[in-house]
Amino acid sequence: MIFNLHAKLLVLSVTSLLALSACDDDDSNFITPKSNEHETDVSSSSSTNSSSSRSDKTSSSSVLDSREDVEIMPSGTYDCSKYKCITTEFLNQDFLEAGKYGEFLDKRDGQVYKTIQIGDQVWMAQNLNFTALMSSCYNDSVAYCEKFGRLYTWMSAMDTARVFTTNAKGCGYDRYCDPDIILPAQGVCPEGWHIPSSEEWDVLSVAVGESPSTTSLNVLRSKESWNRIGKVYHASDAYGFSAVATRGLEDLSGGGISTFFWNSSVEYIKFAGIRYIVDNENGWDKRIDKNAAGSVRCIKGYAQKDTVWRENSYAVVPSGTYDCAKYKCVTTEYLNQEFLESGKYGEVLDERDGQVYKTIQIGNQVWMAQNLNYKTAYSDSGYCYNDVQDSCDAKGRLYTWEHGRRLCPVRWHVASKVDWNELLDFVGDVELLFSQIEKKGTDPYGFSARSSGEKDRDGYRTSQEFWTSTNNNGTYAWRIDLFFFGMAECLTYYAFAVRCIENDPADPD
């Protein structure tokens, strides 16, 4: 007899709580965004521990377009009586007199910015002052913008409205975006420049002789804008980066206490990454509410060209379209064999690695009928159950939430809590989702869920659990446990399987 799903959830609520407790471990390495503040610090230790993974990510997610770089002109090329030159009062005056700065004309509005090369990078030496959606001047003062640049929300900085490019399509508040697709993003920067990634900020830190996790920022701070009444901070601005204090200003003469610059990394659905600089010796990465007002420093280099997908790219096609002698077809041994023989499954090619997944339509949703097995360039690229490669081939990979939530291919996404609930409401009983190779599995819908396992810091366990893409306060995210018939929170460092679902046809990308 098949019981109503919601009744079953009530009957088994105690069991579900037991399942939750396995995920409810305290861990000081994970940051929970503060409910009463916009900002949360990332500790030096956690930053240090993540530096290796960041360098790994850079190779795949921060690849620049190979178009010829924009031309940097010698300082003084542009006549400031004809163009709007950004104030130079906060720059390194020795560098300015010696001609060490270059300059660049933003043709969109005629503003001229000084530039500086530090190591292999070329940065704007002044904060961006381009008028864009969701940008503003501090206290609505145009004079502030002229001296310190405009303030942008993260969405404005990334150009999620797609005014200039589509690099950040899909990003926004309460939404994630896939860095493998969008990074680096041009954002609000002029063509030939882009919003720096967290990795590029780390490269800057190393270039000035500091570790990525903690930088003695006196070498990057402007000499002129950090002197508060009664306090003297010894900023050397040794490299001409000339970071100005834009927060806590007493007046337009400077004297602020901190500043932060947006980077292109997404920390949580409502939080994004910044490089934070304060009026003491050190600075670090932080995460901050995407609606906060921050500065933008553009770094030279074209963002990736907007990807133009073929009409059938990542689209569902009839089963058997792709030749398994040429492509890596994911095993079909645990699928509904009657569905397979009758052609009820579709299939989709993941063009990133050549793997072919079967798909199934259930109600108005189209799901991959197999667990994701995409191996990324991240240091945490997913786990094979019991560290056996054959398990990945048979069951898909196990991902931490942070990495798994972003890994579905274009036109697909990791199923959200809402997606899963719609599926469960449609089928009426979770047992109907189980593969026929599982105990009591009948698989009348072809979803073919199987025991794929889980991983935590103590090792591997058997389970039938999947991550959703839905976060819950940063430290926890929602996962669906088919064995215990319920949705529950879990710490994001646990590793579970991932199922991808096709995007709404109205917004296929």
Beta strands, then each sheet from edge to edge (+ up, - down):
strand 1: 39-41
strand 2: 73-74
strand 3: 84-85
strand 4: 102-106
strand 5: 111-118
strand 6: 121-124
strand 7: 135-136
strand 8: 151-152
strand 9: 193-194
strand 10: 215-216
strand 11: 258-268
strand 12: 271-278
strand 13: 282-289
strand 14: 299-300
strand 15: 317-318
strand 16: 328-329
strand 17: 346-350
strand 18: 355-362
strand 19: 365-368
strand 20: 399-400
strand 21: 412-414
strand 22: 454-456
strand 23: 459-461
strand 24: 465-472
strand 25: 476-481
strand 26: 486-491
strand 27: 495-496
strand 28: 500-502
sheet 1: 1+ 13- 10+
sheet 2: 1+ 13- 12+ 11-
sheet 3: 2+ 4- 5+ 3+
sheet 4: 2+ 4- 5+ 6-
sheet 5: 7+ 8-
sheet 6: 9+ 14-
sheet 7: 15+ 17- 18+ 16+
sheet 8: 15+ 17- 18+ 19-
sheet 9: 20+ 27-
sheet 10: 21+ 28-
sheet 11: 22+ 23-
sheet 12: 24+ 25- 26+
end
